[in-house]
Amino acid sequence: MDNGANLFELDTQKWVKRVSFYKKSLGVKLGTAKIRNVMDMNAYLGGLAAAAVSDPVWVMNVVPAQKPLTLGVIYDRGLIGVYHDW
C-alpha cells in the first residue's frame, strides 16, 4: 500500500513524462502566443502545473467537486486552483 508521499511522487513523475511528450507532440513551445494558458480540468494533485512550472505558461488547476478534495495539496505546492461542479 502506498503512503501519501509515494502517491505524490508517482503523480509528479507521471506528469513530467506527459508534459515532455506533449511538448514534443505539439511542436510548439509552451508560453508562446499559441499556448500560454492551460486549464487542467481534472487536476487531482496539480501534477501538470508542477511539471510545467519551468515553462512560461499559466496553469489553472480545476478539481471536480465529486472527486477527492485535493485543492489543499495544490495550494501547498504554491499553485492556484478551484473546485468546480459541472
N, C-alpha and C positions, 0 to 999 in steps of 0.2 A: 504494500500500500504506500502510495506517495504522500509525503508530507507537503505542506503548503509551499515550502521553498523549492522542492523538486518540481512541483507543478508550475510554479512561476518561471523557473529556469527553462523547462521544456517549452513553455509557451513563447518565451523570448527567442529561443533558438529556432523554433518553427517559423516565427515571423521574420527573423533576419534572413533565412533562406528564401522565404516567399518574396520579400521586398527585393532582394537581389535578382530573383527570377523575373519579377515584374519590370524592373528597370531594364533588363536585357531584352525582354519580350516587346516592351513598348517602343524601344528605340528612342525614347525621349528622356531628357533629364528632368528629374523632379525639381520643382522650383522655377521652372520656366513659365512663360505666359500660357503654355498649353496645359501644364499640370502644376498648379501652385496651391490648390486647396483639395483636401481629401476628406471624405466622411466615412468613417468606419461604422457601419450601421449595426454591427454585432460585436462590439469592442471587447467584451469579456475582461481581459486584464490589461488592455491597452498595448498589446504587443506590436501591432502595426505602427502605431505612433512612436513607440520606443525604438523600433528598428529603423525608422526614417528620421530620427532625431538629428542626424548629422546633415540631412538634406534641407535646403531652404524651402520647406513645404509646411503648410499649416494643416494639422490633422485634428478633426473633431471626433471624439470618441462618443458613440451613442450606445448605451446599454439598454436593451429591451427590458421593460418592466417585468415581463414574465420569466426572465432568465435569472440566474444568480445575481444578486445585487452587489456588483463588484466595483461600483464607482469610487468607493473609498480607496481601493488599491490603485486605481488610475490617478486619483489626486495625490496619493503618496508617492507616485513616480514623478510628480511635477508636471503632469499632463492635464488637459482640460477634457470635460465630458459632461454628458447629461443623461438622464433616464428618459425614455420615451415609450409610450404605449400607443402603438399604431393599431 
